[in-house]
Amino acid sequence: MEMLRRLSDPRPVARSRRAAALACLLLVGAVACGGPAGTGGGASGSATPGPPATALVLPPGEPSQPLARVALIVLENHEVSQIVANPCCPYLNSLASRGSLFTNYTAITHPSLPNYLAMTSGGVQGKKGTDNTNPIVDAPNVFAQLSATGIFWRAYEQTMPRACFRGTFAGTSPGYYALKHDPAMMFRSVSTTELCRHVVPWRGVPNVPPRFSLIIPNMCTDMHSCRPSVADAWLRQVVPRLLPRLGRNGRIVITWDEGTTNTGGGGRVATFLIGPGVPVGRVSTRYTHYGLLAAIEGVFHLQRLGFARTAHPLPLFVP
């Protein structure tokens, strides 16, 4: 009764304390907060204690903490066998000893563009077998989903000249910005609306990263047109700065758009997951770009799109 009186008291009370008290009442009903179940809120008595509280179990892919931040870095055109244990990429291979390395992760198809669309919308949206960016796509996508629910996001594009840039290419060879590697600007709901202001040039690691970051290096830094060692050196500069800024519930995913074979449709690509509490070791479970999208949507409590509805989510967080 004292708890209820305090909640209804018109005098100023700290919002966080009122919210915590109300949540406690909702969870335990007539049992007072802080007292053992069935004992009348901790007062002495002979009532038999009730059963212990059941731990909350979240669906796979959803974090146990509310302020998760996820950064997705997408590289280009290499099979898992070209990266793992290859002297070209010492930094990437060092990440396998700090987090999870998924060795049975496959892209959806070839070439690049449909894979970027698959991992952000749950389908190739009519672009199978082509990198033709015309026309842009009318389809539900994770960027519009995040905006609709008030979750702050950014798509960072290296060598993009300015926010909302709608050109097909920019920059100089080999470090081009390419629209075919920029899925956010391929969706009409982003590129023709104010949401395009969330698609910005990469200027280095942000001081306060958004809840979701898509980071796309240019066509040299992403292994498309330059040696893998170039991308490895870039990641060595970026990842150690980015990870601590994501916070205790931060996750970085590094994957490739496609491999060089047709395994699984688009080749088997290495996928790295690092962050506090991520299990260390190799994971041989089968995953795809659709499972990556399903995991991101799960983290932010979004409805799954397209083929992500039936995909096995990448375990970004362990409940």
N, C-alpha and C positions, 0 to 999 in steps of 0.2 A: 504494500500500500504506500509505503514511503517512496518507493521508486516511481510509482504512478503519480504521486503528488508532485514530485520534482519535475517530471516530464510535462505536467500541465501548468506548472508555476509560470506566470507571465513575466517574471523577472528575467533579465538577460542571463542566458546560460551558454557556455561554449558549445558551438554547434557540434563539434566532434564528440563531446561527452553525451549530448542528447541522442545523437545518432547511434552511438555505441550502446547506450542503455536501451533504446528502442529495439535495436537488432537483437540484443540479448533476450529481451522479453518475447520477441517473436519466435526465437529459436527454442526457448525452453518453456514457454507457456506459463503455467502457474508456478514453476520452480524458479525461485529467485536466483539472479545472477550471482555466481561465485560460490554458491552453496552446493553440497552434494545432492545429486538427484534423489528426490523422495524424502528429504529431511526437513522440508519447510524452510529452505533458504539458509541452512546452517544453524538454526536455533535448535537447542537441545530437545529431544523427543524420542519416542520409541518407534517412529515409522520406519519400515523396512526400506533400505536404500534401493532405488530403481536400477535398471541395467545401465552400464556405461554408455556414454554417448557414442553414436556411430560416426566414424570419420567420413568427411565429405569426399566422395570419389568423383573426379572430373572425367569427362570423356577424353579419349586419347587425343593428343595434340593441343589440349588446352592447359594453360599454366595455372599453377597454384597461387600465383601472385598477380594482382590486377594490373600492374604497370609494366608489362612485358614490352620490350623493344626488340624488333627483328630487323636485321639488315641482310639483304640478299645481294650478293655479288655474282654476276654472270659473266663467264669467260666463253671462249669460242673454239669449237672444232677440234677437240682432242679426245681420244678414247682413254679410258681409265689406264690401260696398259702403257700409254704414252706419258703418263704423269707419275703414277705411283712407282716408287723405287727408281725413278729416273734422275740421274745427276743434274739434269737441267733445272730442276725445281727443288732445291734444298729447303726453302722456307715452306712451301706447300707440304712437302713430306714431313716436315717437323710438326705440322698441325695434327698429324695422325697420332702423335703421342700426347696431345693436349685435349683431344675431343674424339668425336666419332667420325670414322671414314666409312662411307657407304660405297661398297664395291659392286653392288648389283642394282644400280640406279640407271634407268634407261631413258633416253630422250624419246620423243613421240614420233618424229619423222625427219625428213630433210626438205629444204635447207633451213636457214636460221629463222626467218620470220615466223613460220607456223609454230615453232617451239616457244618463242617468246609469247605468242598469243595463248598457247596452251597453258603456260604456267601462270598466266594472269587472268584468264577468262574461262578455262575449262574446255577449250576447243580450239581448233585451228582456224575456224571462222572463214572457210572457203579458200584458205591460202596454202593448202597442201601442195607441195611440189613447186612453190614459187616464192621468190623474194620480192615480188611486185607489190609495192606499197600503195598503188592506186587501184581501187578506191580504198580509203580508210574504212574502218569496220564499225558497224552498228551492232554492238553486243554488250550484254552486261559484263562488268569487269570488276576486279578487286579494288581498283582505284576509286571508281564511283561508289562502290560499297562502303569503303572506308570513309569517304566524304559524307555519305548519307547518314552515317552513324556518329559523325563528329570526331573521328579518329584522325589525327594529324599525320600526313605522309608526305614524302618527297621522292621523286625520281631524279637521281643525279646522273647526268650524262657528260662524260668527259669530252671536251672539245666542242660541245654545243655552244654556239655563240651567245645565246641569250635565252631567257625563259620564254616558253611558248613558241620557240622557233619551229617552223613548219616545213623547212626545206628537206630535201632528200639526203643531201650530204653537206658537210661543212668541214673546214680545216684543210690541211695539206697532207699529201701522201707521206708516210703510210698511216698517219694518225688521224684518220677521218672520224668525224661523227657520222653515224649512219642511222637514218630513220628506221630501217629494217631491224635495228637493234634497240629500238626505243618503243616498247609496246605501249606505254602510256599515251604517246602522241599518235598512235595508230587507232585509238578508240575515239569515235566522234564525240562521245559524251565527255571526253577530256579535252581534246584538241580544239574543239569549236566552242568551248565554254570557259568560264573563269577558272575552272579546275586546272587549265593548262599552266597557271602560275605556279603550280606545285612541281612542274617539270623544269628543272633548272640546270645550269652548267655545274659540273663538279669543280669546286674551288678548294678542295681539301676537306679533311675530316671536320664536320660541324661540331661546335662546342657542345650543343645540346641536340643530339639526333632526334628526329621524330619517332613516333611509335613504329612506323614502318618505313624503311628506306630501301629503294631499289637502286643499286649502284652499278652503272654500266661503263666500263672503261672504253676508250676509243679503239679503233681497229688495229692499232699497234699494241697497245697495252693489254688487250684482251686475248692475245695469241692468234688473232685472225691473220695478220699480215707481218708479224714480227716473231722472233724466236720466243719460246716459252719462258726463257730466262728473263726476258723483259717484264713479263707479267709477274713472275715470281719476285723480282726485285721491287716492283710497285706494291705488291701485297705486303712485302716485308715492311714497307713504310706506312701503309694504311692500317692494317689489321691491329697491330699493337696499340695504336692511338685510338682506334674506333672502339674496341671492345670495352675498355673501362668506362667510356662515356655512355655506353648503353645501359650501365647500371647492373645491379645484382641479378636482374631478370633479363639480361641481354643475351641475344643469340645472333651469331653470324653464320650464314649459310653461303658456301662457295660452291657453285656448280658450273656446268658447261651447257651451252644451248643444244649441242649435238656432238656426236662422235664421228668416227670415220667409217663405221660399219653400219649395217642395217639391223643389228641386234635390237630386238624390242621395237623396231621401227625406225629409231634414230641413232642407234649406237649406245654402248654402255659407257657412261661417263662417271668420273670420280665426283663425289659430293662430300664436302667437309662440313661438319657442324661443330662450332666451338662456343663456349660460354660457361659461366659458373654452374657447376653441377652436372655438366654434360658427361655421360659415361665415356671412358677412354677405351678405344679399341675399334676393330673392324666389324662392320655389320653387313651380313650377306643377304638379309631380307630384301625382297624385290620391291623397289619403289620407282615412281615415274614423276615427271613434271606435274601430273595431275595430283599425285599424293603430296607434293610440295605445296600446291595451291590449297589443297584440303587442310593441310596443317596450318598455314597462315590464316585461313578463314576460321579455323577452330580457335586459334589463339585470340582472335579479335571478335569471336562470337558472331560471325557472319554466316549467312546461308551459303552452302556450297553451290558452286556454279558448274554446269555441264558435267563433264566426266569426273570432276572432283567429287561428285556426290557418291560415287561408288569406289573411289580410289582409297588405297590404304595410306593414311596420313603419315608423313615423315614425323618421327617422334621428336619434335622440337623441345618439348618439355616432358618430364617424367612425373606423372601425378603422384 
